[in-house]
């Protein structure tokens, strides 16, 4: 991440993780949406991977990217529902040092406007691990669009006031 004032855009490097037992890069619409939006906003795609719905695989990928100084943000899509194979929040819990409960709360509030009470089935969540933000979204393209357009595009823009995720990146590892 470059250094700048809060009046100058700062591009961050984002890794996109799709959690799915069946998707491939050729048919990963949710991952495509996230990549298109982050690049259109001026950010850099640092990596993109698809892993199976298994806690160990997801947690290992989170750890790998959180330990990579070139990755500022990890956005995962998929595995946040209620079925037995939906384990992304459990994987996040294994690696996160600080939860960001407001992310899931805001996501569900905004989602309610579109899908009403069905939003209670989402376990969208976020946290910080080793100074890296990790955001876990549902696997639907609509949820990825909503999360990016209504939350992430703003929080990943240092010019967004009164505060945003980007301005905090240099301080996330403070003790």
C-alpha positions as CSV (number, residue, x, y, z in Angstrom):
1,X,0.0,0.0,0.0
2,X,1.4,3.4,-1.0
3,X,1.5,6.4,1.4
4,X,-0.7,9.4,0.8
5,X,-3.0,11.8,2.4
6,X,-6.7,11.1,2.9
7,X,-7.4,13.2,-0.2
8,X,-5.4,11.0,-2.6
9,X,-6.6,7.5,-3.6
10,X,-4.5,4.6,-2.4
11,X,-4.7,1.3,-4.2
12,X,-4.6,-1.8,-2.0
13,X,-3.7,-5.3,-3.0
14,X,-6.6,-7.7,-2.7
15,X,-6.7,-11.5,-2.8
16,X,-9.9,-13.2,-3.8
17,X,-10.7,-16.7,-2.4
18,X,-13.7,-18.6,-3.7
19,X,-14.8,-21.4,-1.4
20,X,-16.6,-24.1,-3.4
21,X,-16.7,-27.8,-4.0
22,X,-17.9,-27.3,-7.6
23,X,-16.8,-24.0,-9.1
24,X,-13.9,-23.5,-11.4
25,X,-12.2,-20.3,-12.6
26,X,-14.3,-20.6,-15.8
27,X,-17.7,-20.5,-14.0
28,X,-16.9,-18.6,-10.8
29,X,-19.2,-15.6,-11.3
30,X,-18.9,-14.3,-7.8
31,X,-15.1,-14.3,-8.0
32,X,-15.3,-12.6,-11.4
33,X,-17.6,-9.9,-10.0
34,X,-15.2,-9.2,-7.1
35,X,-12.2,-9.0,-9.4
36,X,-14.0,-6.7,-11.9
37,X,-15.1,-4.4,-9.2
38,X,-11.9,-4.2,-7.3
39,X,-9.9,-3.5,-10.5
40,X,-12.5,-0.9,-11.7
41,X,-12.1,0.8,-8.3
42,X,-8.3,1.1,-9.0
43,X,-7.1,-1.7,-6.7
44,X,-4.8,-4.5,-7.5
45,X,-5.7,-8.2,-7.7
46,X,-2.9,-9.9,-5.7
47,X,-4.0,-13.5,-6.1
48,X,-7.1,-15.6,-6.8
49,X,-7.7,-19.1,-5.7
50,X,-10.6,-21.6,-5.4
51,X,-10.5,-24.0,-2.5
52,X,-12.9,-26.8,-1.4
53,X,-15.3,-26.2,1.6
54,X,-12.9,-27.6,4.2
55,X,-11.9,-25.7,7.3
56,X,-8.2,-26.6,7.1
57,X,-7.9,-25.7,3.4
58,X,-9.7,-22.3,3.9
59,X,-7.8,-21.5,7.1
60,X,-4.4,-22.4,5.5
61,X,-5.2,-20.1,2.5
62,X,-6.2,-17.3,4.9
63,X,-2.9,-17.8,6.9
64,X,-0.8,-17.9,3.7
65,X,-2.2,-14.6,2.4
66,X,-2.2,-12.9,5.9
67,X,1.5,-13.7,6.1
68,X,2.2,-12.3,2.7
69,X,3.2,-8.6,3.1
70,X,2.0,-8.0,-0.5
71,X,-1.6,-8.7,0.4
72,X,-3.6,-6.0,2.2
73,X,-7.1,-7.5,2.0
74,X,-8.6,-11.0,1.6
75,X,-12.1,-11.3,0.2
76,X,-13.6,-14.8,0.4
77,X,-16.9,-15.7,-1.3
78,X,-18.8,-18.8,-0.4
79,X,-19.3,-21.1,2.6
80,X,-21.1,-18.6,4.8
81,X,-24.5,-20.3,4.8
82,X,-26.0,-22.9,7.2
83,X,-25.4,-26.2,5.5
84,X,-23.0,-28.8,6.8
85,X,-20.4,-27.9,4.1
86,X,-20.6,-24.1,4.9
87,X,-17.5,-23.7,7.0
88,X,-15.9,-20.4,6.0
89,X,-16.7,-18.6,9.3
90,X,-15.3,-21.5,11.3
91,X,-12.0,-21.3,9.2
92,X,-11.9,-17.5,9.8
93,X,-12.3,-18.1,13.6
94,X,-9.2,-20.3,13.5
95,X,-7.0,-17.4,12.1
96,X,-8.5,-14.1,13.1
97,X,-7.1,-12.0,15.9
98,X,-9.8,-9.4,15.9
99,X,-13.4,-9.8,14.8
100,X,-15.2,-7.0,12.9
101,X,-18.8,-7.8,13.9
102,X,-20.1,-4.6,12.4
103,X,-19.3,-5.9,8.9
104,X,-21.7,-8.9,9.1
105,X,-24.3,-6.7,10.9
106,X,-24.2,-4.1,8.2
107,X,-24.2,-6.6,5.4
108,X,-27.3,-8.3,6.8
109,X,-29.1,-5.0,7.3
110,X,-28.4,-3.9,3.7
111,X,-29.3,-7.4,2.5
112,X,-32.6,-7.3,4.3
113,X,-33.7,-4.5,1.9
114,X,-33.4,-6.9,-1.0
115,X,-34.1,-10.4,0.4
116,X,-36.0,-9.7,3.6
117,X,-35.8,-12.2,6.3
118,X,-33.8,-14.7,4.2
119,X,-30.7,-12.6,5.2
120,X,-30.7,-14.4,8.6
121,X,-29.2,-17.4,6.7
122,X,-26.1,-15.4,6.0
123,X,-23.1,-15.7,8.2
124,X,-21.1,-13.0,6.4
125,X,-18.2,-12.0,8.7
126,X,-14.9,-10.2,8.8
127,X,-11.8,-9.9,10.9
128,X,-8.1,-9.1,11.0
129,X,-5.3,-11.6,11.0
130,X,-1.6,-10.5,11.1
131,X,-2.5,-7.0,9.9
132,X,-4.6,-8.2,7.0
133,X,-8.3,-7.7,6.7
134,X,-10.3,-10.8,5.9
135,X,-13.9,-10.4,4.6
136,X,-16.1,-13.5,4.1
137,X,-19.1,-13.0,1.8
138,X,-21.9,-15.4,0.7
139,X,-21.3,-17.2,-2.6
140,X,-24.0,-15.6,-4.6
141,X,-23.1,-13.0,-7.3
142,X,-25.8,-10.7,-5.9
143,X,-24.3,-10.8,-2.4
144,X,-20.9,-10.1,-3.8
145,X,-22.2,-7.1,-5.7
146,X,-24.1,-5.8,-2.7
147,X,-21.1,-6.2,-0.3
148,X,-18.8,-4.5,-2.7
149,X,-21.1,-1.7,-3.9
150,X,-22.6,-0.9,-0.5
151,X,-19.7,-1.5,1.9
152,X,-16.3,-2.5,0.5
153,X,-15.9,0.2,-2.2
154,X,-16.2,2.8,0.5
155,X,-14.2,1.1,3.3
156,X,-11.4,0.4,0.8
157,X,-11.1,4.0,-0.3
158,X,-8.9,6.1,1.9
159,X,-10.9,9.2,0.9
160,X,-14.1,7.9,2.5
161,X,-14.9,9.9,5.6
162,X,-15.2,9.9,8.5
163,X,-13.1,6.7,8.5
164,X,-12.2,3.6,6.5
165,X,-10.3,0.3,6.5
166,X,-7.4,1.6,4.4
167,X,-6.3,4.4,6.7
168,X,-6.0,1.8,9.5
169,X,-3.7,-0.7,7.6
170,X,-0.5,0.8,8.9
171,X,-1.7,0.5,12.5
172,X,-3.2,-3.0,12.4
173,X,-0.1,-4.7,13.8
174,X,0.4,-2.3,16.7
175,X,0.9,-3.9,20.1
